[in-house]
Amino acid sequence: MSSGIKGEVKLLAKHSAIYGVARILDRAIGFFMIPVYTRFLAPADYGVLELIYMTVSLIGMVVGVGITSAVTRFYFDHKDEEKRNVVISTAIIAYGGMVGLIVLLLLPFGGFVGRVVLQSDDGSRLILVALITMAADIVFSIVLAYLRAQHASLKVTGITLTKTVLTLSLNIYFLVFLEMGVFGILLASLVANLLFATGMVIDTLRRTGMRIDFPLMVEMLRFGGPLIPSNVAAYLVHSSDRYFIGHYVAVSQVGIYSLGYKFGSLINQLVNAPFTQIWNPRRIEKFDQGDVEKHFAKIFTYFCTLNVFAALMLSLLSRELIQVMAAPEYWDAYKVVPIIALSYVIFSFHYHFNIGILAKKKTKFIAYTNVLNGGLNLVLNIALIPRFGVWGAAWATLFCFTFKITLTYIFSNRLHPILVEWRRVITVFLVGGVVYGAGVQIDLGSIWLNAPAHAAAGLGMPLLLVVARFFSQEELALGRRLLFSKLGRGAAGQGA
């Protein structure tokens, strides 16, 4: 393994580990709330909460104009720190002001949105609170994009974890003690987002100054503009199935499906998101430097292997996890977890395949991809959900994610050659599929016996990869050295 690839792996592993720990703690704290939510909210209430989140996320994608992508891309256009500061201050002040104005204009329509989405006149105040929260979160995301571009992973971790703890503490207070239901959960997010967005904006602008470059602002809008239909279409693929389930099946099924989706998408939360927070800016920073694409191709293989292994373990253990954590009326949620987990493994390819599009600033191709994919998703949801319910929604998600990464690869590869170790990647999927097919057959009659048995089956994947000659001799030798060095340090520690 060359020194170049070792250096990139070390840097990416370091920051991914920090982001990963943050994500794990963040999700752990969040999952601590699942027993609370499922006991203090009926499946129908959980479904209402999910529909509100989905609706406001859609509005946020339009209002946000791809701002975090624009910040990352234009920040690395400059080597001079002063010019980089102008990028950040322009984004915060100009975009922040624009978002605030748009939300003010949207507030009078909260009642209409509530009636359309929730089919109830009681949803207006819920929508209003969620809209203000969304505005604060968009501004907060600009600051986080700035910190990630600076590789300040520890600071990002500390900030996001503190915000999560505050949000969930307020959730418990409003939901359990004050019994405020869905409104209490939304109010907790509003308070936390306003506090942190205000504090972080003030701190950031003290360092960058308060300057606005209007030509730069126009450039950033042009960069992010094509992402609006793109993000709306992407939203359709990720979230529109809840609306169809609510319409064709029942709002209570939205709650059950959303819980299963939450577990399945843990792959995205715990593996993909931490990795891409350092991967995306690093790839842009190192774009077109020598043979760096060969290094990134190998890194992608390692990333894919970790992703498939995590999805395998999650899928094998999903039934036991949900039965332990959720109220009985939510237990059927486990059925969609393997399909959703596989969908997000496929989706993760997007972060490797889109480098040509982002580096060449051809975001129109992202728009083409997502619009086509969004249209396909609507067709599949209409065709499958009325007939197959939540199963139809899950399979539509898997098919659309596969379609998305295929188009992304075709468009991006025309702009910049994308290297992929296809043989090794396919081997990972085949081995993971074999292990899942065998492990899911295990049923010892008790969740307390099934859980360790399923975990043991999943742990067989690395051994099968060795048998399948997935690893090179150099990688095996490095693995042995690392293992023996760990064992040696452990023995030395015990001897002392």
N, C-alpha and C positions, 0 to 999 in steps of 0.2 A: 504494500500500500504506500503510495507516494506521500511525500511530506505535505504536498498541496491538499490532497484529499483528507489527510489526517488533520490538517489545520482547520479545514472547513467543517469536518465532522465534529471536532472538538468544540469549535465556536458554536455551531448549531446545537450540539448536544447540551452545552452549558446553558444557553439561554432558553432552549426548549425545556430543559429540566426545571428551570426556575419558573417559567410560565406554566409548565405542567403541574408542578407542585401547587401553584396558585390555583390552577383550574381544578385540581383534585380536591383541594380544601374548599374551594368555592362550591363545587358540585356536592361535596360531602355535607357542607352546611345546608345547601339547598335541598338535598335529599333527606336531611334530617326533618325537613318540613313536610315531606310526603305523608307520613302517618298523621300529622296535624291536619293537613289539607283534606285528606280522604276521610277524616273523622268529623271535621267541622264543616266540610262542604259536601253536599250530595253530588253524585256524578253530573247532574244537570247544572249545578252551580259551577263546578269545575269546568264544564263545557262553556258556560257563559264567560268565565274568566279567560279561557283560551281564545274564544272568538274575539274578545276585546283586544287581547294582545296581538292577534293576527291582523285585525283591522288597523290598529295604530301602527303596527310595523309596516303595513302597506303604505300608509300615509307618510311615514318616516322615510321610506325608500324614495318616494317622490320628492319630498322636501329636502332630504339630505344631499341630493344631486351627486352621489358618489364622492363625498367630500374626503373621507379618509383615504381612499385610493388616490385622489388628486394630491393630498398633502404628501403622501409617501413619494409619489412619482416626481413632483416638482421640487421637493426638498433635496433630492439627490441630483437635480440638475445643476446644483451649485456646489462649489467647494468652499466658497467664502461663507463664514459663519454669519456675517451681517445679512447677506442676501437670504440665507436660510431662515433667519429670524423674521425677515419680511414675509416669507411664505407663510409662516405660522401665524403671525399677527394679522395678516390679511385674511387668512382662513377664519380665525376666531372672530374678528370684528365684523368683517363683511358677511361671511356666511352666518355667523351667529345672529347678527341683526336681521338678516333676511329670514332666517328660520323663525325668529321671534315674531316678526311682522306677519308671516304667513299663518302662524298658529293663532294669533289674535283675530285674523280674518276668518279662521275656521271655527272658532269657539261658538258663534251663534248657530252653527249647523250641527252642534253636538246632539240635539234632540232628534233631528232627522236621521243622523247616522245610527243612533241607538235604536230607532224604530226599524230601520232597514236591516241591521245586522242581528239584533236580538229579538226582533218582532215584538217589542214591548215599549211602552211609554216610560218605563222606569229606568231606562239605560242612559239617559242624557247626562246625568252627573257623573256616571262612571266613565263615559267617553270624554267628558271635559277634563277630568283629572288625568286620564291617560294621555291626552293630547299635550298637556303642559309638561308632564313627565317626559314625553318623547322629545320635546324641544330641548329640555335640559340635558337629556342623554346624548343628543346629537352634538351639542357643544362640548360635552365631556369627552366624547369620542375623538374630537380633534386634538385635544390635549394628549390623550393616550397615544394617538398616532405619532405625535411629535416625540414623545418619550420612547416609543418603540424604535423610531428612526435613529435615536441616539443610543440604542442598545441598553437603555436604562431598565432592564428587565426586573431588577429588584425593586425599584421604585414603583413600577407599574403593578407588580405583585402586591406590595404593601397597600397601595391605594385601593385597588380593586377588592382585596380581601376585607379591608376596613369598611368599605362601602357595603359589601355583602353582609357583613356581620350586623351593621346598623340596620339595613333593610329588613333582615330576617328577625331581628330583635323587635322592631316595630311591628312586623307581621304578627308575631306571637302576642304582643300587647293588644293590638287592635282586633285580632281574630279570636283569640282565646279568652282574654279578660274582658274586653269591651263588646265582644260578640258582634262585630261590625260586618262580618261576612266578606263578600267580594269587594265592597267599597273599602274596607279596612286594609286589604292587601294592596289595592291600588294607591291608597293614601300613603302607605309606608314607602312605596317606591317613589312617590312624588317628593316626600320630605327628604329622603336620602339623595336623590338626583339633584335637587335644587341646592342642597348644602354643598355637595362635592363639586358640582359644576361651577358654582360661584367661587369657591375657594381655589380650585385648580386654575381657573381662568385668571384670577387676580395674580396668583403666583407666577404663571407662565408669562403674562404680559409684562410683569416687572423685569423679567429676564430678556424678553425679546424686544420690548418697546411696543408702542402703539402706533404702528405705521401701516397704511393701506396703499398697496400698489394696484391701482385700478386696471391697467393693462394686464397685470398678472391675474387679477381676479377674473377678467374676461377669459383668459387662457384656461384657467382652472374650470370655469363653467363650461367651456368648450370640451374640455377633457371629460368632465363629469356628465355633461348633457346627454350624450348617447347612453349613459348608464341608467337614465331614468326609465325608459321603456324596458331596458334590460333588467333592472332591479324589480320592476313591477312584474315582469314575466317570470323572473326567478321566484318571486314571492308566490306566484300562482302554483309553481311546482312544489314549493316547500309547505304551503299552508292552505291552499284553496280546498283541499280535500275535507277540511273541517266544516266548511260551509256546506258542501254537498252531503256530508254525513248528517249534519244537523237538519238539512232540508229533506233528504230522502229517507233517513233512518230515524234518528232521535237525538236531541241535544245531550241526553245522558250518554249515548254512544260516543259523542264528541269527547266527553270527559274520559271515558275508558280508553279510546284510541289515543288521546293526547298523552295519557300516562304511559302507554306502551311506546309511543313515539319518543317521549322524553327519555326512556331507558335506552331505546335503540340509537338515539342520536348522541348518547354519551360518547360514542366513538369520535364524533365531531368535537365535542366539548373537551374531552380529556387527551386526545391524541392530535387530531388535526389542528384545532385552534391554537394550542400552545406552540406547535411546530411552525405553523404559518406566520405567527407573529414575528419570528426572527427570519424564517425562510423567505417570505416575500420581499422585505426590504433588502435582505442580503443578496438575493438573486438580481434585483435591480441594480444594486451597488456594484456587483461584480460582472454585470452583463457584458458579454463579448470580450472578456479578458482571457486570451490564450485558450487553453484547453479546459476551461472551467466547466463547460457543459458535460465533459466526461465525468468530472467529479460529482456534479449535481445528479447525473444519471445514476451513479452508484448510490448516492445518498438517498435518492428516491426509492431505490430498491429496498434499502434498509427501512425506510419510512413505511413502505407498503407492507413489508413483512411484519413490522410492529402493529400496523393497523389491522391486518387480517387476524393476527393472533389475539389482539384485544377484542375484535368482533366475535371471534370464536368463543372465547371465554365468557363474554357477556351473553351470547346466545344460549350457551349450554346452561348458564346459571340463572337465566331471566325468570323462569317460573318460580324458583325458590326465593329469589330476591323480592319479587313482587308480593308473594304470599306472606313474607315476613314483614314487609314495610307498609303494605296498603290494606285498607279495609276489604272484607270479602267481596263486596259488590264491584270491586275494581280488578279482581284476580284474572279475568279473561284478557287483560291487557297484555299478558306475556306472549300471546299467540303471534302478535305482529312484530315483536322485538327482533327476531333473526332477519326478517326481510328489511326492516328499517336499518339495522346495523350494517348489513351488506350494502345497502343503498349508499350509506355514508362512506364506506370504504371506496366504492366506485367514485363517489363525488370528490373524494380527496385528490384524485388524479388531476382535477381541474387546476389545482395550485401549481402543478409542475408543467402542465400543458399550456397555460396561458402566458408564458413568459414573452413569447414573440409579440403578442397583442399588446401587452402592457409596455414593454420596452420600446416598441415602435410607436406607441401612443395611438394605436388603431382600435380604440375602444368601440368603434362601430361594429366590429366583429363580435364583441361580447353581446351587444344589443341584438344582432341578427340571431345569434345562438339562443339567447334567452327568450326572445319573442317566438321563435319557432318552437322551442321546447315548451313554453307556456301554452301555446295553442294546442300542442299535442297533449299536454297534461289535462286541459279542459275537456278535450274529446274523450280521453281515457276515463276521467272521473265520471263524466256523464254516462259512458257506456258500462263501466264496471261497478260503481258504487251502488246504484239502485238494485243491481242483481246480486252482488257479493258483499256489500256492506264494507266493513273495515278492511277485509281482505283485499277487496278491489282497490281501496285507497293505497294500501301498502304496495301492491304490485305495480300500480301506476307510478308510484314514486321511484321504485327500482328501475323500471323501464325508462323513465324520463331522465334520471341521473345518468344512465348509460348513454342515452342519446345525446345529452349535453356534453359529456366529456369527449364523445366521438367527434362532434362538430368543432369543439374547441381545439382538439388536436389537428384537425384538417386545416382550419383557418390559421392557427398560430404557426404550424409547421411550414406554411408557405412563406411566412414572414421571417422565420428564424428556425433553423433545423433543431428539432427536439430529439435528444437521445434518450432511449429507454432500453433497459436490459430485459427485453420481452420474454426471453426464455425463463429467466429467473422469476419474473413477476407472475407468469402463468403457472410456474411450478408452485409458488406460494398459494395461489388460489386453489389449485388442484389438491394439494396436501391438506389445506384448511377444510375443503369440502369433504374429503374422505374422513377426517377426524370428526367433523360435526355429524356426518351421517352415522358413524359408529357410536359416538357419545350420546346422541339424542335417544338411542334405543335403550339406554340404561334406565331402569325404573325399579328401585328397591323398596317402593311402597311408603317412603317417608322422606320429607324434604330434608331432614337432618342426615339421612343416609345418601340421598341423591346428590346433595350439594358437593360433598367431598369426592364422590364418584365421578361426577361430571367435571369437576375441576381437574382431577387426575387424568381423565381422558384428554382434556384440552392441553395439558402439559406434555402430552405425547407429540404435539406438533413439531417442536424443535428437533426431536429425535428423528422423526420421519423426514425432516428437511435434510438432515445429515445423510440418512440412507439414500435420499433422492439426489445426492451430490449437488445440493443447492449451494453450499458454501465452497469457496475456493480453498486450496491448501493454505494460502497465506492468511485467510480469514480464520480458518480453524486453528492455525498456529498462534495467531494473535489472541483468539479466545482462550486457548490453553494457558498462554502466558498470563493473561489477566486473571484467570481463575486461580492459578497456582500462586500468583502474587497476593491475591486476596486471602487465600488459605494460609499462606506463609505469614502474613501480617496478623491473621487471627491466632495462629499458633504461638507467635512471638508474644502477642498480648496476653495469652493465657499463661505462658511460661513466666512472664514478668509478675 
